[in-house]
Amino acid sequence: MTQADEAILETMRDEGNMTPQALDDTFDVTVANYARDRLSMMTTAGLVEKIGRGLYRLTDEGEAFLDEELDASTLPDPTGD
């Protein structure tokens, strides 16, 4: 988990369901597909879930992580290592 991941999760908690493009726009990201790649990793880790074409929401685990009730080291490794 990176600081950017935490910022993405916090934004999703504040704003609700979001698309990768909306997140890229929010953070003024110039790296193509940055939010999409991070959301994919966080989906694998169980912190967010895809609920529609390009639309993601925060899971209960994502909420618990933000509330410091869940240690990121206990989550599945999104890289498969």
CORUR-V613148 format. One record per backbone hydrogen bond with DSSP energy under -1.0 kcal/mol. NH is the residue of the N-H (numbers start at 1). CO is the residue of the C=O. Records with the same first field share a line. If there is no record, write none. Layout:
# CORUR-V613148
NH->CO + CO
This chain:
# CORUR-V613148
6->2
7->3
8->4
9->5
10->6
11->7
12->8
13->9
14->10
15->11
16->12
18->56
23->19
24->20
25->21
26->22
27->23
29->24
34->31
37->33
38->34
39->35
40->36
41->37
42->38
43->39
44->40
45->41
47->42
48->42
49->57
51->55
52->55
55->52
56->18
57->49
59->47
63->59
64->60
65->61
66->62
67->63
68->65
69->64
74->71
75->72
80->77
